[in-house]
Amino acid sequence: MDKLVILAETGSDITKEVAEAYGIELVPMHVSFGSEAKDDGTFPAEEIYGYYERTGTLPKTSGCVPEDFTKIFGEIREKYPETRILYLAYSAVTTCSYQSAQIAIDTGHVEGVTCVDTKQVSAGQYAVVVKMAKLLREHPEWTPEEAAKQAARLSGQVKMCFVPDTLEFLRAGGRVSNAAALAGSLLKLHPCIEILDGYLQATKKFRGNMGKIAPKLVKEYIAGQKLSLDEIYLIWAPGLLSDTMKAAEKAAYECGVKKITWVQTGGVITCHGGPGAFGIVGFSQQI
């Protein structure tokens, strides 16, 4: 049986250490600071905050281009000549990455690549990819088709939401109006953004500071989505206070959660959520 290697974008916020531990390959998404483009994952997210403070302009994010995939396909095949590739993609409706992979496959006549749109972003994609890496270790006999079927099933079970601490980055990115951002700031309103069928959609609002919102969100989301208590993923953006993180952990353990994995936002999702954002991901047990 040929080796099956998982490929995902850096926008999954999987660290190099985790990728190496599970044999996951990462292809870079990109963040542009004016005329300078950087690969996501090669710089600290705090650089985004600094650039915005200096220029008043939010860095722009972009997906992987076909050349990124051509390069990574070649690197994988060089390391594992007989390998087959399972590409678990960042939500295709939010970025060009999935389409770029298809272009690279078609133009380069690349064989042995199976593509699955996870319809997830950031820690949601992280959860699918790492879970699949674990399952492939348990089931090395799976064919690419069997693995793709399992990945699609897991993707449908993943539930993710996050709450920005400030609406400033959403305003700067044109996702909310100046008036809405001002009203949100004055009333201390924070939109809860869920990933629904691949799209980022604001579904409700929380009022107050993140120290109160984070534990409330954890308890409500675990119960409302009937998340598995075996493990949840908590998302944090630089700027989130340690006391808030501790309160969120406490709330999760009070719900009966057995394991918590913290996922720090990388460059792509940080441009959307801004400093101090918080979120939660888990696998729903609902049938």
Residue pairs with C-beta under 8 A, 6 or more apart in sequence:
1 140
1 141
2 82
2 83
2 84
2 112
3 80
3 82
3 83
3 84
4 83
4 84
4 85
4 86
4 136
4 142
4 144
4 147
5 23
5 25
5 76
5 80
5 83
5 84
5 85
5 86
6 22
6 23
6 24
6 25
6 85
6 86
6 87
6 88
6 129
6 132
6 133
6 136
7 24
7 25
7 26
7 27
7 72
7 76
7 85
7 86
7 87
7 88
8 14
8 24
8 25
8 26
8 27
8 87
8 88
8 89
8 90
8 125
8 129
9 26
9 27
9 28
9 29
9 40
9 63
9 64
9 89
9 90
9 95
9 97
9 125
10 26
10 27
10 28
10 29
10 39
10 40
10 41
10 266
10 268
11 29
11 40
11 63
11 90
11 95
11 97
11 121
11 122
11 125
11 266
11 268
11 269
12 26
12 90
12 122
12 123
12 125
12 126
12 129
13 122
13 123
13 125
13 126
13 263
13 264
13 265
13 266
13 269
14 24
14 26
14 126
14 129
14 130
16 26
16 41
18 24
18 130
19 25
19 26
22 130
22 133
22 134
23 133
24 129
24 130
24 133
25 72
25 75
25 76
25 85
26 41
27 64
27 68
27 69
27 72
27 97
28 39
28 40
28 41
28 42
28 64
28 68
29 39
29 40
29 61
29 62
29 63
29 64
29 90
29 95
29 97
29 267
29 268
30 37
30 38
30 39
30 40
30 61
30 62
30 63
30 64
31 37
31 38
31 40
31 43
31 48
31 59
31 60
31 61
31 62
31 267
31 268
31 271
32 38
32 59
32 60
32 61
32 62
33 47
33 51
33 59
34 55
34 57
37 62
38 267
40 61
40 266
40 267
40 268
41 266
41 267
43 267
44 238
45 237
45 238
45 264
45 265
45 266
45 267
45 270
46 238
47 267
48 58
48 59
48 267
48 270
48 271
49 238
49 239
49 274
49 275
51 57
51 59
52 58
52 59
52 169
52 172
56 172
57 172
58 169
58 172
58 173
58 271
59 267
59 271
60 271
61 95
61 267
61 268
61 271
61 272
62 95
62 96
63 90
63 95
63 96
63 97
63 100
64 95
64 96
64 97
64 100
64 101
65 96
65 100
66 100
66 101
66 103
66 104
66 107
67 104
68 100
68 104
69 100
69 101
69 103
69 104
69 105
70 104
70 108
73 85
73 104
73 105
73 108
73 110
73 113
76 83
76 85
77 83
83 112
84 112
84 113
84 114
84 144
85 112
85 113
85 114
86 114
86 116
86 132
86 144
86 147
86 148
86 151
87 101
87 113
87 114
87 115
87 116
88 116
88 118
88 125
88 128
88 129
88 132
88 151
89 97
89 98
89 101
89 115
89 116
89 117
89 118
90 97
90 98
90 118
90 120
90 121
90 125
91 117
91 118
91 119
91 120
91 121
91 125
91 195
91 198
91 199
92 98
92 99
92 117
92 119
92 198
93 119
93 197
93 198
93 199
94 121
94 198
94 199
94 200
98 115
98 117
101 113
101 115
102 115
104 110
105 113
105 115
112 144
114 144
114 145
114 147
114 148
116 148
116 151
116 152
116 155
117 155
117 198
118 124
118 125
118 128
118 129
118 151
118 155
118 158
119 155
119 156
119 195
119 197
119 198
120 127
120 128
120 155
120 158
120 160
120 195
120 198
121 160
121 195
121 200
121 268
121 269
122 160
122 162
122 235
122 263
122 265
122 266
122 268
122 269
122 279
123 160
123 233
123 235
123 263
123 279
123 281
124 158
124 159
124 160
124 195
124 281
126 233
126 263
126 281
127 154
127 158
127 160
127 233
127 281
127 282
127 283
128 151
128 154
128 155
128 158
131 154
131 283
132 147
132 150
132 151
132 154
135 142
135 147
135 150
136 142
136 147
139 146
142 150
154 283
157 283
157 284
158 281
158 282
158 283
158 284
159 194
159 195
159 221
159 225
159 227
159 281
159 282
159 283
159 284
160 194
160 195
160 279
160 280
160 281
161 192
161 193
161 194
161 195
161 203
161 217
161 221
161 279
161 280
162 192
162 193
162 235
162 269
162 273
162 277
162 278
162 279
162 280
163 190
163 191
163 192
163 193
163 206
163 210
163 213
163 214
163 217
163 277
163 278
163 279
164 170
164 190
164 191
164 193
164 272
164 273
164 274
164 276
164 277
165 190
165 210
165 237
165 239
165 240
165 274
165 275
165 276
165 277
165 278
166 185
166 274
166 275
166 276
167 176
167 180
167 181
167 184
167 185
167 190
167 191
168 181
168 274
169 271
169 272
169 273
169 274
169 275
170 176
170 181
170 191
170 272
170 274
171 177
171 178
171 180
171 181
173 271
173 272
175 272
176 184
176 191
183 189
184 190
184 191
187 207
188 207
188 208
188 209
189 205
189 206
189 207
190 205
190 206
190 207
190 208
190 210
190 213
191 202
191 204
191 205
192 202
192 203
192 204
192 205
192 206
192 217
193 200
193 201
193 202
193 203
193 273
194 200
194 201
194 202
194 203
195 201
196 203
200 272
206 213
206 216
206 217
210 240
210 241
210 244
210 276
210 278
211 241
211 243
211 244
211 247
213 278
214 244
214 245
214 247
214 248
214 251
214 278
215 247
215 248
215 250
215 251
216 251
217 248
217 278
217 280
218 234
218 248
218 251
218 252
218 255
218 280
219 251
219 254
219 255
221 227
221 280
221 282
222 229
222 232
222 252
222 255
222 257
222 280
222 282
223 255
225 282
225 284
225 286
226 284
226 285
226 286
227 282
227 283
227 284
227 285
228 282
228 283
228 284
228 285
229 255
229 256
229 257
229 258
230 258
230 259
230 283
231 257
231 258
231 259
231 260
231 261
231 282
231 283
232 252
232 257
232 259
232 260
232 261
232 280
232 281
232 282
233 260
233 261
233 262
233 263
233 280
233 281
233 282
234 245
234 248
234 249
234 252
234 260
234 261
234 262
234 263
234 278
234 279
234 280
234 281
235 262
235 263
235 264
235 265
235 277
235 278
235 279
235 280
235 281
236 245
236 262
236 263
236 264
236 265
236 277
236 278
237 264
237 265
237 269
237 270
237 273
237 274
237 275
237 276
237 277
237 278
238 264
238 265
238 270
238 275
238 276
239 275
239 276
240 275
240 276
240 277
240 278
241 276
244 278
245 262
248 278
249 260
252 260
253 260
263 281
265 273
265 277
270 277
273 279
